[in-house]
């Protein structure tokens, strides 16, 4: 390792995670240089290997969060596989799992047993509802915690049906929090010499991500609901119709609002009493939308985006995924990286949004592993070689 190595180079993670939340966590840590060894069920592997879409007989869903990892198939109920697993833990810094609470204990690998035998080991446990509480034993998926955590009540348009966020934020947010917790635990271990257990619940993370909704609800008694593209307290901050396609505008203060009015040729709006301050604009947000759209509907989106950009008013077209991927800005920041996979062929996945000054940007990611593809190397490196404890 050198000063330009990724920050987690030399850290070994044994990953029991399945489907999305925990695998996304270990994908984030792999981005940071950790070695991630994915332990999968013999025969079928991770459940998500069976999720479409497929190409070349392989799951693209599985591939997107399992690049840069190794795979070994183990049945933790078989004595010989438990021996291999425990030899891996002798070298591991972190164990990640997203079983329901109680499963690891029944396997003999609960936190107390693990900590007694491997005191430096950090354990990241991710579940729907956490390791304690009246709902801890219940199963959960992304849509369950989006519904229970209040997020679906804020998503969509007023009077419309409940709407799930288009990305699996129930899983992804929990994976990010677990990655943050593990990074903190690795730093803590440099001071204490001890590992610890990180308990992350998907529901907790959805509640934590409600922004100001909880504070506003508790302070005012008003229960927030869906607002479409509008912001709950800032105006104008939403999508607006033009002569062809909608655009979004965010004018988050009085100065920007005055600049917006000038850029669209409606200076009189800035002196209208209804729109003189953010609070008054928000109180008359329907009137404000009608006035702005009355002007924006006279020209196409490209015209207004050019005018707003020249005036430095935050604005944007509403792009689809393909358009976002092809943006020069995304390319310049290496946010879409190629993967060359023997079964799928070349495809693209998200890059690492965390840029570190002395660490070179990666040009591509390693392909996801075939089930049990790294068995021989893992056995040679981690099982048959002399045992040692992690010292990172």
GIVEN-V696947 format. One record per backbone hydrogen bond with DSSP energy under -0.5 kcal/mol. NH is the residue of the N-H (numbers start at 1). CO is the residue of the C=O. If there is no record, write none. Layout:
nh: <NH,NH>
co: <CO,CO>
This chain:
nh: <5,8,9,11,13,14,15,15,16,16,20,24,25,26,27,28,29,30,31,32,33,34,35,36,36,37,37,38,38,39,39,40,40,44,45,49,50,51,55,58,60,61,61,62,63,64,65,65,66,68,69,70,72,74,74,76,78,82,83,84,85,86,87,88,89,90,91,91,92,93,94,95,96,97,101,103,106,107,108,109,114,115,116,117,118,121,122,123,124,124,125,125,126,126,127,136,138,144,145,146,147,148,149,150,152,153,154,154,155,160,163,163,169,171,172,173,174,175,176,177,178,179,180,181,182,183,184,185,186,187,188,189,190,190,191,191,192,193,195,198,199,200,200,202,203,205,206,207,208,209,210,213,216,217,218,219,220,221,223,224,227,228,230,231,231,238,240,243,243,247,248,249,250,251,252,257,258,259,260,261,262,263,264,265,266,269,270,271,272,272,275,276,281,282,283,284,285,288,289,290,291,292,293,294,295,295,296,297,298,299,303,304,305,306,307,308,309,310,311,312,313,314,316,318,319,324,325,326,327,327,331,332,333,334,335,337,338,339,340,341,341,345,347,349,351,353,355,356,359,360,365,369,373,374,375,378,379,380,381,382,383,383,384>
co: <2,32,6,8,35,94,13,37,14,96,18,20,21,22,23,24,25,26,27,28,30,29,11,34,68,13,35,36,70,15,37,38,72,42,41,46,47,48,58,55,53,51,53,48,59,60,61,62,63,366,66,36,38,40,72,74,75,78,79,80,81,82,83,84,85,86,87,88,88,12,12,122,14,124,136,100,102,103,105,104,110,111,112,113,114,118,93,196,95,122,123,198,97,124,200,133,135,141,141,142,143,144,145,147,146,150,150,151,151,157,152,155,167,168,168,169,170,171,172,173,174,175,176,177,178,179,180,181,182,183,184,185,186,187,187,188,188,189,119,123,197,125,198,127,128,201,202,203,204,205,207,210,212,213,214,215,216,217,221,222,154,156,227,234,237,249,247,296,299,240,316,238,314,236,250,253,254,255,256,257,258,259,260,262,261,266,267,268,268,269,272,273,277,278,279,280,282,284,285,286,287,288,289,290,291,292,292,293,295,296,300,300,301,302,303,304,305,306,307,309,308,312,248,246,317,320,321,322,323,324,327,328,329,331,330,349,363,347,365,339,345,341,339,337,335,351,353,354,356,358,338,66,370,71,372,374,375,376,377,378,378,379,379>
